[in-house]
Amino acid sequence: MAQLTSQDHEVSRNPEWPKYQKAYLDKNGKCVVCGATTDLQVHHMYPVSYIYAVKREDLELNFSNYMTLCETEHGHPGENHHLLIGHLDSFKSRNVNVKPDAARFKGIAHTAAAIRADSKWLAEMHARPKPAAEMTQAEKDELTTELNRVFGAKPQISPLP
């Protein structure tokens, strides 16, 4: 089976997403881990599959839920921080510690080999959350509570510049 890429979403994307992606990358055009300026993705810290699973689709278009990470396709050279830092080596999961991990690996320890050899990253990867499609209702309720604490209970769509 081929490795999933960030384009392999389990939900339909908001038709406004390309405008938000472009606007964010126009102002945040470097990978926060390695500083790359090409092959960039806007990473949703709370991934689209999770926010749609709990009916918080507004967060797909919320700049506060974004982080710029580089991504290379399977079989091509590169560090692929979107996959490794953003999703702990599975686009069906998420990294609950994405911000501190991005800061921890910034600079000297940003190579894919260094990340995959890091004991803390390995522990996080083995304990990563299950895919949104496999969450129980109780887990969805916990995520909803967390999202409401972080973003507020009302829809939060960022205005485009």
Secondary structure as UniProt FT lines:
FT   TURN            6..7
FT   TURN            15..16
FT   HELIX           17..27
FT   TURN            32..34
FT   STRAND          40..44
FT   HELIX           48..53
FT   TURN            54..55
FT   HELIX           57..61
FT   HELIX           63..65
FT   STRAND          66..70
FT   TURN            74..75
FT   HELIX           82..86
FT   TURN            88..89
FT   TURN            91..92
FT   TURN            96..97
FT   HELIX           98..105
FT   TURN            108..109
FT   HELIX           112..117
FT   HELIX           119..126
FT   HELIX           132..134
FT   HELIX           137..151
//
